[in-house]
Amino acid sequence: MKYINIVILFFIITGSVQAQLDPRLGYDMFKAGDFIDAIPELKKHLKIDPKDAKALFYIGYAYQQTNLDRSLSIKYLKKAYDTGKANKETMFYLAVGFTYKYNYEKAIELMQEYLKTPGKHVEEATALIKQYEGAKKLMKNPVSVTFENMGEKINSEFSDYAPFASKDEKILVFTTRRSGGKGKKEFDGLYPSDIMITKFNGTTFSKAKYATLNQRYDEACVGITDDGEKIFVYIDNIAEVGEIYESIKTGSNFSKKKKIKEGVNQEKTIETSASISSDGKTFFFASNRGEGFDLDLYMTRQLPNGNWALPQPIIALNSDGNEDFPTLSPDGKTLYFASDGLGGLGGYDLFKTEWNATNNTWGEPENLGYPINTAYDDKVICFAGNGKHAYVSQFRKNEGYGELDIYRVTYNEVEINPALFKISIQDAVTSKNIEKTKIYVFDADDEIAGEYTSKDGANIIMTLNPGKYSLEIEAEGYKLLIQNIKVSEFDYQKGMISKVFKPLK
């Protein structure tokens, strides 16, 4: 009996080891596009065979296809290369890996090494060397911005991306691949994309909720009108692929979607994103209907019957690569868009172009710079009407909740209108202004933000930027009074805001 048990135990252990030795499940996941699940599966195999060049390469390449920390690919691709058995493309992807550490100097060095005994990426490697030289210049002149992660009410452990806000910022719509929707996990290991909605009251955002238009398959928000009353939706399901729909806001949510009027969607092509002018008469979108089948930007104008005229490609902006996600400013003078063919920090970068009324054309595209652009794919930026804030999605190491997160960006050098307050310090019994008063204003970091004095009972006028403040009110013959106030980003629109405070004796 003891001998039989030993034999059984031997077969159990051997079977377990063989399962780990066999990486076929990991490769099958990889081929299906399920890169996130392929990585740990192939890592199991490495515990038994740590120098398997093929498995090491696949893990490194898989990291670069996720929205996780892609710089982790360096470790595995370098190990694959050091085995001496790696395929020719290993050096190419190792070079790309260093861009996710923003080490473009090293990336250039490795690309040049790759070109000495190249594989199939000769043309791409040559172009990337030129691009990385430009990236080094962008890194030397960063844009002065501050990123604020929008928190767990909005972001999840999954990818949350493509944020679109109304110009007053009162509504924000974005796309997610999180669990909890109507669809089940797909072949690529991800859940179908759904549309989420959150609202802003000037100080805080509400917890994001699912849009009612979501179904079992993929819906993504790909644009919004300036007033936030309509969103544009990309549909990808069994019946239709790559069509742009519109959905009107009904109450606090968005109604059923309907296909955009004649002239935009086209059979056998993909339309991916859209933007419309404030007057509703000029429409921008991205499509692969051109000869090269890359995505290009198109524009069209509304006809008297309400349909759209024959769309025209925006030749001044379209490159040999892909252009996507056009977003027009409220004044119609600036167009923001994404491109992977105009250079930058890597993948898609965000650009802007100004309308030249004299020449009746769009000007030279300008890269929005680092850190708005990253080594990852940066496809969407949506500006608030004040130009002070914008919304993007990024993977920011050691900051986020998992994969891509939604961030609110503050352009530090853009001035905003502060709120105007009239403060009256009054006796609690007589309601008359106290003659000698002083107010110390402290911000959320407990730093002094202002000091105001009244010696003759006059009201105190102060301006405060949006934020949380603590007011310490001193009045001769009265107890110290501390009042907390929140200043909304919408308060500047209210004109003079009156506040009355009554300290006790």
C-alpha positions in Angstrom: 0.0 0.0 0.0 2.8 2.4 0.9 4.5 1.6 -2.5 1.3 2.4 -4.4 0.9 5.7 -2.6 4.4 6.7 -3.5 3.8 5.9 -7.2 0.6 7.9 -7.2 2.4 10.8 -5.5 5.1 10.6 -8.1 2.6 10.9 -11.0 0.8 13.8 -9.3 4.1 15.7 -8.9 5.3 14.8 -12.4 2.0 15.9 -13.9 2.2 19.2 -12.1 5.7 19.8 -13.3 4.8 18.9 -16.8 1.9 21.3 -16.8 4.3 24.1 -15.8 6.9 22.9 -18.4 4.2 23.2 -21.1 3.8 26.9 -22.1 1.1 26.2 -24.7 -1.7 27.7 -22.7 0.3 30.9 -22.3 1.0 31.0 -26.0 -2.7 30.4 -26.9 -3.7 33.3 -24.6 -1.1 35.5 -26.3 -2.3 34.6 -29.8 -5.9 35.4 -28.7 -4.7 38.9 -27.6 -5.1 38.1 -23.9 -1.8 39.5 -23.0 -2.5 40.2 -19.4 -3.4 36.6 -18.6 -0.6 35.2 -20.9 2.1 36.9 -18.8 1.6 35.0 -15.5 0.9 31.8 -17.4 4.3 32.0 -19.2 6.0 33.1 -15.9 5.0 29.8 -14.4 6.9 28.1 -17.2 10.0 30.2 -16.5 10.2 28.8 -13.0 11.1 25.5 -14.6 13.0 26.8 -17.6 14.2 30.3 -16.8 16.3 30.6 -20.0 13.6 29.8 -22.5 14.3 32.6 -25.0 10.9 32.2 -26.7 8.9 32.5 -23.4 11.1 35.4 -22.3 10.5 37.3 -25.5 6.7 36.6 -25.5 6.4 38.0 -21.9 8.4 41.1 -22.8 6.4 41.7 -25.9 3.1 41.0 -24.0 3.9 43.7 -21.4 4.2 46.3 -24.3 0.7 45.4 -25.5 -0.9 46.1 -22.1 -1.8 49.2 -20.2 0.3 48.1 -17.3 3.9 49.2 -16.6 5.4 48.5 -20.0 9.0 49.2 -18.8 8.8 45.7 -17.1 9.3 44.4 -20.6 13.0 45.4 -20.4 13.9 42.7 -17.9 12.5 39.8 -20.0 13.6 41.0 -23.4 17.2 41.5 -22.1 17.2 38.0 -20.6 15.9 36.6 -23.9 18.7 38.4 -25.8 21.4 37.3 -23.3 20.5 33.6 -24.0 22.0 33.9 -27.4 18.9 32.2 -28.8 16.6 35.1 -29.2 14.9 36.0 -32.4 16.0 39.0 -34.4 13.2 41.3 -33.2 14.2 41.0 -29.6 16.6 44.0 -29.8 14.0 46.1 -31.6 11.4 45.6 -28.8 14.1 46.0 -26.1 14.8 49.4 -27.6 11.1 50.3 -27.5 11.1 49.1 -23.8 13.5 51.8 -22.8 11.2 54.6 -24.1 8.8 53.6 -21.2 11.6 54.7 -18.9 11.9 57.8 -21.0 15.5 56.8 -21.7 15.5 57.7 -25.4 19.3 57.8 -25.6 19.4 54.1 -24.7 16.6 53.4 -27.1 18.4 55.1 -30.0 21.6 53.1 -29.1 19.7 49.8 -29.2 17.9 50.7 -32.4 21.2 51.4 -34.1 22.5 48.1 -32.8 19.4 46.3 -34.2 20.0 47.9 -37.7 23.4 46.2 -37.9 21.7 42.8 -38.2 18.1 43.8 -38.7 14.9 41.7 -38.8 11.7 42.8 -40.4 11.4 46.3 -38.7 14.2 48.1 -40.7 12.0 50.9 -42.0 10.2 51.4 -38.7 13.5 51.3 -36.7 15.0 54.0 -38.9 11.9 56.2 -38.4 11.9 55.6 -34.7 15.5 56.8 -34.3 14.4 60.1 -35.8 11.3 60.2 -33.6 13.3 59.5 -30.5 15.7 62.4 -31.3 12.6 64.7 -31.3 11.3 63.1 -28.1 14.5 64.1 -26.3 13.9 67.7 -27.2 10.3 67.5 -25.9 11.5 66.1 -22.6 13.9 69.0 -22.2 11.0 71.5 -22.3 8.1 70.1 -20.2 4.7 71.8 -20.0 3.8 73.3 -16.6 0.9 71.1 -15.7 -0.4 69.3 -12.6 -2.2 65.9 -12.7 -4.9 65.0 -10.3 -6.1 61.4 -10.3 -9.9 61.5 -10.2 -10.1 58.9 -7.5 -11.9 55.6 -6.8 -15.3 57.1 -7.4 -14.3 57.3 -11.1 -11.3 55.1 -11.7 -11.1 51.3 -11.3 -8.5 48.5 -11.4 -9.3 48.2 -15.1 -8.7 50.6 -18.0 -10.7 53.9 -17.8 -10.1 56.2 -20.7 -11.3 58.6 -23.4 -12.7 61.3 -21.1 -15.0 63.9 -22.6 -16.4 66.8 -20.5 -18.8 69.6 -21.3 -17.2 73.0 -21.5 -18.6 74.0 -18.1 -17.3 70.7 -16.7 -20.6 69.8 -15.1 -20.7 66.4 -16.8 -17.9 64.1 -17.7 -18.3 60.9 -19.8 -15.7 58.3 -20.3 -15.2 54.7 -21.4 -14.2 51.7 -19.2 -13.3 48.0 -19.5 -14.3 47.2 -15.9 -16.4 44.3 -14.7 -19.9 44.9 -13.6 -21.5 45.8 -16.9 -23.9 43.7 -19.0 -21.2 41.9 -21.0 -19.0 38.9 -20.1 -15.2 38.8 -20.4 -14.1 38.6 -24.1 -11.5 36.4 -25.8 -8.8 39.0 -25.1 -9.3 38.7 -21.4 -11.0 42.1 -21.1 -14.6 43.0 -20.4 -16.6 44.8 -23.2 -16.2 48.6 -23.2 -19.0 50.5 -21.5 -19.8 54.2 -21.1 -19.7 55.9 -17.6 -21.0 59.2 -16.4 -20.0 61.5 -13.5 -21.1 65.0 -12.5 -19.2 67.9 -11.1 -20.7 70.4 -8.7 -17.7 72.8 -8.7 -15.9 71.1 -5.8 -16.4 67.3 -6.1 -17.3 64.7 -8.7 -20.1 62.2 -8.1 -19.5 58.5 -8.2 -19.5 57.3 -11.8 -22.5 55.3 -13.0 -23.2 53.3 -16.1 -24.9 55.0 -19.1 -28.3 53.4 -19.8 -27.4 53.0 -23.4 -24.8 50.2 -22.7 -25.6 46.8 -24.1 -23.8 43.4 -24.0 -21.2 44.4 -26.6 -18.8 47.3 -27.0 -19.9 51.0 -26.7 -17.4 53.8 -26.3 -17.8 57.5 -25.9 -15.9 59.2 -28.7 -17.0 62.8 -28.5 -19.3 65.3 -26.7 -21.0 68.6 -27.6 -19.9 71.7 -25.8 -23.1 71.9 -23.7 -22.9 68.2 -22.8 -26.4 67.5 -24.1 -25.2 65.0 -26.7 -22.4 62.4 -26.9 -21.1 60.5 -29.9 -20.8 56.7 -29.5 -18.7 54.1 -31.3 -20.4 50.8 -31.8 -18.7 47.4 -32.2 -21.0 44.4 -32.1 -21.9 41.4 -34.3 -24.2 43.3 -36.5 -22.2 46.5 -37.0 -18.6 47.5 -36.6 -17.2 51.0 -36.6 -20.3 53.1 -36.8 -20.8 56.5 -35.1 -24.0 57.0 -33.2 -25.3 60.0 -31.2 -27.2 59.9 -27.9 -29.1 62.7 -26.3 -29.1 63.4 -22.6 -32.4 62.6 -20.9 -32.5 63.7 -17.3 -29.2 62.6 -15.6 -28.4 59.9 -18.2 -28.2 59.3 -22.0 -31.0 57.9 -24.1 -30.9 55.2 -26.7 -28.4 55.8 -29.5 -29.2 56.5 -33.1 -27.0 56.4 -36.1 -25.7 59.8 -37.3 -27.5 61.2 -40.3 -26.5 60.4 -43.9 -23.0 61.4 -45.0 -20.7 60.3 -42.2 -20.9 56.5 -41.7 -19.9 54.5 -44.7 -20.2 50.7 -45.4 -17.0 48.6 -45.2 -15.1 51.3 -43.4 -14.6 52.3 -39.8 -15.5 55.7 -38.3 -13.9 55.9 -34.8 -14.5 59.4 -33.3 -16.3 62.6 -33.8 -16.6 66.3 -32.8 -19.0 69.0 -33.8 -18.8 72.8 -33.8 -20.7 74.9 -31.3 -23.3 75.9 -33.9 -23.8 72.3 -34.9 -23.0 72.9 -38.6 -19.5 71.5 -39.0 -18.6 67.9 -38.2 -15.2 66.3 -37.7 -14.5 62.6 -37.6 -11.9 59.9 -38.2 -12.2 57.2 -40.7 -10.1 54.6 -42.6 -11.9 55.2 -45.9 -8.8 56.5 -47.6 -6.6 54.6 -50.0 -4.0 53.5 -47.4 -6.7 52.3 -44.9 -5.0 54.2 -42.0 -7.2 56.5 -40.0 -7.5 60.0 -41.3 -9.4 63.1 -40.2 -12.4 64.3 -42.2 -14.7 67.3 -42.0 -18.1 68.0 -43.5 -20.8 70.7 -43.3 -24.5 70.4 -42.8 -26.8 70.6 -45.8 -30.1 72.5 -45.8 -32.0 69.2 -45.4 -30.1 68.3 -42.2 -27.9 65.7 -43.8 -24.1 66.0 -44.0 -22.3 67.0 -47.2 -19.7 64.7 -48.8 -16.8 64.6 -46.2 -13.4 66.0 -47.2 -10.1 64.7 -45.8 -8.1 67.3 -43.9 -5.0 67.0 -46.0 -3.0 69.6 -43.9 -3.2 67.3 -40.9 -3.3 63.7 -42.2 0.0 61.9 -42.2 1.3 58.5 -43.4 0.2 57.1 -40.1 -3.1 57.3 -38.2 -5.0 60.4 -37.0 -7.9 60.1 -34.6 -10.1 61.8 -32.0 -10.6 65.3 -33.4 -11.9 67.7 -30.7 -12.8 71.2 -31.6 -12.5 74.2 -29.2 -15.7 76.2 -28.5 -14.5 79.1 -30.6 -13.8 76.8 -33.5 -10.3 78.1 -33.9 -8.3 75.2 -32.4 -8.6 71.5 -33.2 -7.0 68.9 -31.0 -6.3 65.4 -32.3 -4.1 62.3 -31.9 -1.6 61.0 -34.4 1.0 58.2 -34.5 2.5 59.5 -37.8 3.7 63.0 -36.7 6.4 62.0 -34.3 6.5 62.5 -30.5 7.2 60.5 -27.4 5.8 57.2 -28.6 2.7 55.6 -30.1 0.0 58.2 -30.4 0.7 61.8 -29.3 -1.7 64.6 -28.9 -1.5 67.7 -31.2 -3.2 71.0 -31.8 -3.7 73.1 -34.9 -5.0 76.6 -35.3 -7.5 77.6 -38.1 -6.0 80.2 -40.4 -9.0 82.3 -41.7 -6.8 84.1 -44.2 -5.6 80.9 -46.0 -8.8 79.0 -45.1 -6.8 76.0 -43.8 -5.4 74.4 -40.7 -2.0 75.4 -39.5 1.1 73.3 -38.8 0.3 70.7 -36.0 2.0 71.4 -32.7 2.8 68.6 -30.2 1.2 69.3 -26.8 4.4 68.3 -25.1 5.5 66.2 -22.2 4.0 65.2 -19.7 0.6 65.6 -21.5 2.1 63.2 -24.0 3.8 60.0 -22.8 5.5 57.0 -24.3 2.1 55.2 -24.3 -0.7 55.9 -26.6 -2.2 59.3 -25.8 -5.4 59.7 -27.9 -7.9 62.0 -26.1 -7.6 65.4 -24.4 -10.7 67.4 -23.6 -10.4 71.0 -22.4 -12.8 72.9 -20.2 -14.1 76.1 -21.5 -11.7 78.1 -19.3 -8.6 76.5 -20.7 -7.3 76.0 -17.2 -8.3 72.3 -17.0 -8.3 69.4 -19.3 -9.0 65.7 -19.0 -6.8 62.8 -20.1 -6.3 59.1 -19.5 -2.8 57.8 -18.6 -0.9 55.1 -16.9 1.2 56.9 -14.2 3.4 54.6 -12.3 2.8 54.4 -8.5 -0.2 56.7 -8.8 -3.2 54.9 -10.3 -5.6 52.2 -9.4 -4.5 49.6 -12.0 -4.3 50.3 -15.7 -5.3 53.5 -17.4 -6.9 56.1 -15.1 -8.7 59.4 -15.8 -6.8 62.5 -14.7 -7.8 66.1 -14.4 -5.0 68.3 -15.7 -4.4 71.8 -14.5 -2.4 74.2 -16.7 -0.5 76.1 -14.0 0.3 79.2 -16.1 -3.4 79.8 -17.1 -5.1 82.3 -14.9 -8.7 81.6 -13.8 -11.3 83.9 -12.4 -11.4 83.9 -8.6 -14.6 84.1 -6.7 -15.5 87.4 -5.1 -16.7 87.5 -1.5 -18.1 90.3 0.7 -17.6 89.3 4.4 -19.6 91.0 7.2 -18.6 90.4 10.8 -21.6 91.2 13.0 -22.7 91.2 16.6 -24.9 88.2 17.3 -27.5 90.2 19.2 -27.6 93.6 17.3 -26.6 92.3 13.8 -24.5 95.4 13.5 -21.0 95.2 12.0 -18.2 95.0 14.6 -15.8 97.9 14.3 -12.4 96.2 14.6 -12.0 92.8 13.0 -9.3 90.7 11.4 -9.6 87.6 9.2 -6.7 85.1 8.6 -7.4 82.8 5.6 -5.7 79.4 5.5 -5.8 77.0 2.5 -6.2 73.2 2.5 -2.5 72.8 3.3 -2.8 75.1 6.3 -0.7 77.8 4.6 -1.7 81.4 5.0 -3.6 82.5 1.9 -4.6 86.0 3.0 -5.0 88.5 5.8 -7.7 91.1 6.0 -8.4 93.9 8.5 -11.4 96.2 9.1 -11.1 99.1 11.6 -14.4 101.0 11.1 -16.9 98.2 10.7 -16.6 98.1 6.9 -17.3 94.9 5.1 -14.2 92.9 4.0 -13.8 92.2 0.3 -11.7 89.2 -0.7 -11.1 87.0 -3.7 -10.5 83.3 -3.4 -9.5 80.7 -6.0 -11.5 77.4 -6.0 -10.6 75.2 -3.0 -11.2 74.6 0.7 -10.3 77.3 3.2 -10.4 78.0 7.0 -11.2 81.5 8.2 -9.9 82.5 11.6 -12.0 85.6 12.6 -10.7 87.9 15.4 -12.9 90.7 16.7 -12.1 92.9 19.7 -14.1 91.8 22.7 -15.3 88.5 21.1 -14.2 84.9 21.1 -12.1 83.6 18.2 -14.4 82.2 15.5 -13.3 79.6 12.9 -15.3 79.1 9.8 -14.6 76.6 7.0 -15.7 77.4 3.5 -15.6 75.7 0.1 -15.1 77.7 -3.0 -16.6 76.1 -6.1 -15.1 76.5 -9.6 -18.5 77.9 -10.6 -18.6 80.5 -7.8 -16.9 83.2 -9.9 -20.0 83.3 -12.1 -22.2 84.4 -9.2 -20.8 87.9 -8.9 -20.4 89.2 -5.3 -21.1 86.4 -2.7 -22.1 87.7 0.7 -21.2 85.9 3.9 -22.1 87.0 7.4 -20.3 85.7 10.4 -21.3 86.3 14.1 -18.6 85.6 16.8 -19.7 85.2 20.4 -18.6 87.4 23.3 
